């Protein structure tokens, strides 16, 4: 009849918002750059950069050291680096976060360690799923480049 709210919170953090979840399990370590379009749960170790177009969950045994860009995040484990969260950053009581944080909003439970430089910003861009690149002939007009100017071959 009465549930343990802490256990319910942990179970809810494991439920993917997009219906598909990538998972890095405890005992697994990865280095380098990772990009994903769906939710990802980390219970292992990542040393490198992560770009996630959806929700990032760092479980209680999870560790990330590197730069992260994501739509939303729940941290129960350890994070060290620069993280940009377009929406909500949720820090659970077991979270240890060091580095720089940029987020639209932050929710923090008592007990979380939060030793960061923090900026609150609205309208943060998150990576969109990558579209297949269109191949073009040399005779095609060039796409505009940053600043709106088109490249020319002459």
Phi, psi and omega in degrees: 000316178253127181259159175279113186297329179296316179295321178296320178299317181295317179297319180296325181292339181273351182275119182289143179278335182262000180088345179233135180226133171275153182217134172245108190279163177304137181094356179252135178235138181227141175235147178120207182252134179234135176231134176216147180265343180246178181302152177221137177243128181247115172245356176257216185233133171239127171242099184154199185257145179228127174240118185232121181280005182224222186264134174256131174237120173257108182291175184303330179261001184280147179220132171231129172237107182156194181263140181227137169233127181208168179285311177212162182212144171237122181243121175246340182257222184245140177222134176222121180148205178251125181235135176242118182241120184291329182240245187265131169256117183249116180256118179277170187298338181266000184289142172231115185235129178226141176128223179240135181235132171234123183209160176283318177210155182227137174237127186228129176273153177301136180104340179293141177260125188224082181256086188217166162265124189238135174234135175256121181223147173257158177073028176291134178279139173244156183294132175274154176304137184288131178271149177299140181282140179270128177278141182232155174281162178294337181279345179293152177294145179285148175288147175298145177255176181310133181097353174088355182275145177265146177283150175232155181264010185236000000 
